[in-house]
Amino acid sequence: MTGSTIAISCDDCRLQDTDTCDDCLVTFVLGRGPDDALVIDAAEAREVRRLADKGLVPALRFSSRPPGRAAG
């Protein structure tokens, strides 16, 4: 899947503004603001899963909101 990417935005996550955010991979990797997105390709996503499987980083907990549903 060359060229495939995964875009993760806190605004698209149904777990936004919950305690889950404190141990989120996106927060862990970037230490960024809640409105910033993380974009990784398929190979990077596999490596992140491998790191999480070994306990080296928190697991990705992103869960997409249904289309048309806003945060809050």
Backbone torsions as a table, in degrees:
resi	resn	phi	psi	omega
1	MET	NA	59.1	178.7
2	THR	-62.4	133.9	179.1
3	GLY	88.1	-6.1	178.4
4	SER	-75.0	141.0	177.7
5	THR	-133.4	161.8	173.4
6	ILE	-122.3	123.1	176.9
7	ALA	-105.1	126.5	-178.7
8	ILE	-120.3	119.4	179.1
9	SER	-124.7	132.2	178.0
10	CYS	-57.2	-33.6	179.8
11	ASP	-65.3	-20.5	179.5
12	ASP	-97.9	-0.3	-176.8
13	CYS	-96.2	128.2	-179.6
14	ARG	-73.9	-7.5	177.3
15	LEU	-95.2	5.0	-179.9
16	GLN	-57.1	140.8	178.1
17	ASP	65.8	27.5	173.3
18	THR	-114.7	174.2	177.7
19	ASP	-61.9	-21.4	179.2
20	THR	-60.4	-31.2	-179.6
21	CYS	-58.9	-31.2	-177.7
22	ASP	-64.2	-25.7	-178.6
23	ASP	-123.2	33.2	-178.2
24	CYS	-85.1	141.5	178.3
25	LEU	-58.9	-40.2	-179.2
26	VAL	-60.7	-47.0	178.1
27	THR	-63.2	-41.9	-179.3
28	PHE	-62.9	-47.2	-176.2
29	VAL	-70.2	-44.0	-170.8
30	LEU	-103.2	-26.1	-173.8
31	GLY	52.2	41.3	-171.2
32	ARG	-107.0	175.7	179.5
33	GLY	-71.2	158.3	-176.0
34	PRO	-67.3	-13.2	-179.1
35	ASP	-98.4	0.2	-179.4
36	ASP	-89.4	143.2	179.7
37	ALA	-100.1	153.8	173.4
38	LEU	-112.5	125.5	179.1
39	VAL	-119.6	121.4	178.4
40	ILE	-130.6	153.8	178.4
41	ASP	-87.0	175.1	-175.5
42	ALA	-61.1	-39.6	179.5
43	ALA	-65.1	-41.8	177.4
44	GLU	-65.2	-38.4	178.0
45	ALA	-61.7	-40.8	177.4
46	ARG	-62.1	-42.0	-179.7
47	GLU	-66.9	-38.8	176.6
48	VAL	-61.8	-42.8	177.3
49	ARG	-61.1	-41.2	178.7
50	ARG	-62.7	-44.2	177.7
51	LEU	-61.6	-43.0	179.4
52	ALA	-65.8	-39.6	179.0
53	ASP	-60.4	-30.1	179.9
54	LYS	-91.3	-0.4	178.7
55	GLY	79.5	15.5	-177.4
56	LEU	-84.2	-25.1	174.5
57	VAL	-140.4	158.2	175.5
58	PRO	-63.7	150.5	177.5
59	ALA	-69.6	150.4	175.2
60	LEU	-67.9	125.3	-178.7
61	ARG	-113.7	9.1	-178.9
62	PHE	-57.1	134.2	178.5
63	SER	-138.9	112.4	-174.6
64	SER	-62.4	139.7	171.6
65	ARG	-76.0	151.7	173.7
66	PRO	-61.9	146.6	-180.0
67	PRO	-53.7	138.5	176.7
68	GLY	85.2	-1.1	-179.7
69	ARG	-102.6	121.0	-179.1
70	ALA	-86.0	163.5	177.0
71	ALA	-65.7	155.0	170.8
72	GLY	111.1	NA	NA
